[in-house]
């Protein structure tokens, strides 16, 4: 469809992070065809949307999640990380059925849409089902392998999936990854490194989420997880690490030298009492930082508004400085920084030729009034209730509380509740 958005505020995030009030956007099929002042044209629109003073901006990019973990939401709460993993999560995941992952993923995607999230970097089991769910709905997903254990055949499948998913559909891309240093044998990590070297590919993994994880790695190898993984050549082509709560000064140096991004998941880190990641310090050091929700078992919401407020509030507390981590920087982390970390440069901002992944924020709500500083309001007082429209690849998938997707939401809710009774611990 060809759609015109007019009579609103626009924050393109393309260059300066600022709002314009005298421009409009034209979407032609799946791309932005025009951004600028209103003008006459013979361009034929299928629909013209009067924004009525509301804000149009790039969609949020969720740079770390385990989408199908929706089945574990509120099944393993109020536990420390390792007990949570070993005694609750891993046993229930061992029972996971591939056909269930499709519906659990669909449920997550619906939640992403209501939060203005237009893309996710997803790491979980039975990735073909997440790919199918994404394609069926029209959602953009970056699939990251979550290899773990000692079975070297998993590395072969990881490489096959990496090649397959990067060719399967315009909404799907793939990156090489593994669960974590502590969940993989040394031999597995070496094999993953060889695949990354072969394809000159960045690598993504959980890293330094808990102090125990770091202490155990130092005890075992004499190195931090970052140092150990780097020694195996896993970051020779960059990549990203999820959480990054307990990093050393040398870890910082490695991150900067190798171009490794940190993906902070503040909500999850709070709930699991993992600690507060040094986000301000990383940014000041020149490290790329993006935001993720983590999975709905450890958060439990898939809500970028919560993550934006939490990450800036925690930095202010950590540094005893109310000026720490300005809201505008947080907004960049949640949008264009995340897109670039995920390899989605084509939808990191709004500009002619970019993919039409965008959202409309309802400013005619009490929490956004008065309009003193709209962008800071998004971070400090915004919420999912302000997401009026979510467009991905030129298609409006969510508008005014209604989903425009091929799968009936009521069927999804009914099905996941029926499936959920299978998973008990």
N, C-alpha and C positions, 0 to 999 in steps of 0.2 A: 504493500500500500504506500501511497504518497500522502504524507501528513504534514500539515503546517501547524506550528505552535506559535502563538502570538499574544501580545498584550500581557506580558508577564516580566518577571525578573529572570535573568540568566547568569549563572556562574559557570563559565566554560572550563575553568581550571587549566586552560591551555597555556597561558603565560602568567600574567599576574592573577593572584587569587582575589578577584573583585567581582562585584555585581554590576551588570548593565541593565538598564531599564528601557532602552530604545531599540532593542534588536529582537529578531525572531529567528526561528530555526525551521528549516524544511528538511524533512526526511524523505528520501526516495528509496523505496524498497528497504534495504538493510543498512543504508549509510546516510550520513548527514550530507545533504547536497548544498545547503546554504546556511550561513549564520551571519546576520548583519541587519542593517536597518530595513524596515518595510519597503518594498518596491513592487512595481507592477511587473508582471511576467505572464507568459503563456503557459507556465507550469501548471499542470492539471492535478488538483488535489482530490484524493478520495475522502479526506476528512480535514476539517480545519478546527483546531482546538483553541478556544479562548482561555488563556491561563488565568484571567481575572486577577492579575496581580500576584499570582503564586510563583514560586521559584522552580526553575528548570535547571538541572545540574547532572553531571555524570553519576551513574549508579555506583553504589558501594561495592568494593571488591573484598570478599572474605578470603583472606590468604591462608587460612588453615581451618579445616573442619574434617570431621568424620561423620558425614551426613546421615548415613543409615543407623547411627547410634541413637536415633530417635526412639528405638525400641527399649533403650536403657534409661530413658529419661525418668529420673526420680526412683530408679530401682537400686541405686547404690550411692546414696548421699551421706554426707557428714562423716567421711573417712579420709585418712591421709592417703597420699598418692599411691604408694606401693601396696598398702593393704587394699585400697580401692581397686587397683589393677589385678593383683594376684588372687584375691579371695572373692571378688565380686565380678569384675568385668571379664577377665580372661575365661573363667568357667562358663559364663553365659554366652560369650562369643564362640566358644568351642561348639556350641549347639546350633550356631547360626546356619540357616538354610538360604541358599542362593535366591530361591524364588521369593523369599520374604524381603530380601534387600531391596528389591525393586519398589515395593510399596513403602518401606521405611524411608527410602530415598525420596520418593514422591512427596511424602509428608514434609521432609526437610525443605524441599524446593518450594513448596507453598509458603513455608515460613520465611524463606529467603525473600520471596517476592513481596511479602507484606512489610519487610524491613528495608526495602529499597536495595537489596543486594542483587546485582545483575551477573555476578560470576563468583565461583567458589573454586578454591584449590582443595580437592578432596582426596583423602587417603583412607581407604578402607578395604574390606574383603569383597570378593565377587564384584569386581569393578565393571564388568560387562553390564551388570544390572543398573548401576548408577549411570552409566553411559546411555543405556536404553531409556531410563527415566528422564534424563536431561533432554534427549532428543525428542521424546514424546511430548514433553511440556514446551520445549523451545528455550531451555535454560542453558547458559554457557558454563561449562565445567572444564577445569584443568585437572586431569587425573594423575595422581602421584602414587607410585607403587609403595606398598607398606611392608616390604619383604622383612621377614624375621625368622630366626631359628638357625638350623644347621643344614637344612636340605638344599644342596647346591642347585637342584633342579629348579628351585624358585627363582634363581637368578636368570636362568634361561627363559622362563615364562615372563619375568619382569622385562627383559629385552624385547620379547615378542610383543607384549602389550604396549610397550613404548612406541614401537614402530607401527603397530596396528591402530592405536588410538590417535596417533598424529595424522592419520589419513582417513579416518572413518566418517567424519562429518565436520562441517564448518563451525559448529558450536563446541566441538571437542578438541582438546589438545592434551598432551601428556608430558610429564617430566619424570626423571629418574629419582627414586627415593627409597628409603628403608625406614623401618619404625624407629630404631634407636641403637646407639652403641651397645647398651646393656642387654638388648634382646636379640643380638646377632653374634654368631661366632666370628672369630678373627678371620677364618677362611671365607666365610660369607662376605664379610666386608671387603676383603681383598678382591673377590670375584666381582662385586658390585663396582669397585673402583676400576677394574679392567673394562667393564662395559662403558662406564662414564668416559674413560680415556678413549675408547674405540669410537665413540660418537661425539667426542668433545662436548659433553653435555654437563650442565649444572646438576647438582645433587641436593636433595632436600631431606631433612630428618628432624626428629625431636632431639633437642640438645640442651643439657644443663637445666632441665626443668626443676629438679629438686636438688637440695644439697647432698642428700644421700647418694644420688646418682653420680655426682661429681666426686664425692669422697671415695666411692667404690671403684670408680675408674682410676683415680690416682693410686689407690692401694694396689690395684691389679696391674697397671701399666706404668705407673710413675708419671702419668700425664693426665691433664684434664680431658674430657671428652672431645673438645675442640682440637686440642693438640694431637690427641691420638688419631682421630679421624683424618686430620690434615696430614699426618705422617704416612697415611696409607694412600695419599693422592686423591682422596675423595672430593676435595674442593679445588682441584687444579683448574676447573672451568667455572668456578663460582658456585652459586646455589643459594640455599637458604636454610635457616635453622628455626624450628618452632620453639617458642617460649623464651629461651636464653635468659633465665632468671639469675643464674649463678655463674657469671663469667669472670675470668681473671683479666689482669691487665694484658697479659700475653694473648689471651683469647681475642681481646679487642684488636690487637695488632694483626692477628691472623685474619679476622673478619675483614678488616680494611684492606689488607694486602691482597687477599684472594677475591674480594668483591662479594663476600657472603652477606646476604640480607638476614636481618633478624625479624621474625614474625612474632609479635607480642600478642598474648592471649590473656589479658588482665582479668577477665571475669573468671575463667577457669583457674588461674593461678591463685586468685583470692579464695575460691570455694574449696580448693584442695590444700590451702595454706602453704603453697609452694614458695611464696615470697613475692617480692616486687621487682620486676625486671628493671635494669638501669636504662630505661628508654631515653631519657634526656641526655645521659652521658654518651650513649651510643650515637645519637644524632649529632651531638657536639663533636664527636670524634670522627664523624664522616661516614658512619655506618648507615646503610639503608635500612629503614624500619617500616614494616607494614603491620596491619592489624588482622587478627583472626578471632573467631568465636570459640575455636576448638569444638569438640563434639557435644551433643545435647545430653550426654551422660555426665559431663563434668562442668557444665556451665549454669543452667541447663537450657538457656535460651539461645536462639540463633538470631541475635539482635545487635546490629552494628551501632545503634544509638547507645545501648548500654556499654558497649566496649569503648566507644569514644569518650564518654563521660568518665568511665572507670580509669582509663589509662592516664588521662590528664590529672584526675584527682589523686591517684596514687603517686604520680611524680611530684606533685606539690607536697604531699606528706613525706615522701622519701627524702626529698631535698630540703624540707622545711622552708619552702620558697613558693609563695603563691603565684609567682611569675613563671614557674617552671612549666615547660611544655605548653606553649600557647595553643589555643583552640584551633587556630588556622592551620598550624602544623599537623594537628591531629586529623583535621579534615583531609589534608593531603595524604596522610598515611592510609586513611580509609578509602581513598579513591585512586588517585593517579599513582602513588607510590606502590600500592598493592597491585595495581594493574601491571606495572613494570616488573615487579618481582615475579608475577605469575606469567610473564611473557606475553601479556595482552596489550602491547603498546598501541594497537589499533583502536582500543577503546579506553584509553587512559584519560581522555578529555573530550570536550565537544569542539569539533572543528570540521570544516568541509573535508570529506574523504574518510573521516573516522567512522567506525561502526556506530550505529544508532543504539547504544546501550545507555539509557538515561532514565531519570526519575523526575517526578513533579512533587514538590513539597508544598503541602497546604499551609499557607501562612495565616489563613483566616480561622485560627484556633487560639484559644486563650493563652496557651503556653508559648506562642510565638509573637505575641503582642506586648507592648508596642514594638514597632520595627526599628529598634535602635541599632542593632547589629545582627542582621539576619544570620550570617555565617557562624558567629559565635553562639547564637541561640541554638543552632542545629546541634552543637556539641553539648552545651550546658543545659538546655531545657527541651531539646527536641526529643521526639519519641516516634514509635511506629505509627501512632495515630495520625502523624503528619504526612505519611506516605500516601499520596493521592493517586499516583500512577507509576507503574514500572514497565518500561519498554526494553526488550532485549532483541538485538538484531533486527530492529525495525518493527517488531510486533509488540503490541500492548498486551501484556499477559495479566496485568492486575490494574484495576481502575475502580476507584470509589468503593473499595471493599469487595469487589466482585472479581473472581478469577476467570480469565479468558483462556482456559487450557483445555486440552482434549480429554482429560481424565476428570471425572466428577469428584470434587472434593469430599462430598458426603460418602462416596464409595471408599475413598482412601481412608477416611476416619474409621469407618465400619470395619474395613479389612485389617487395618493395623491393630485395632483392638482385639479382633478375633485371633490374629497371629500372636499377639503379645502374651496370651495365656500359656503359650508353649515355653516361654523363657522364664524359668524360675530358678532361684538359687537359695 
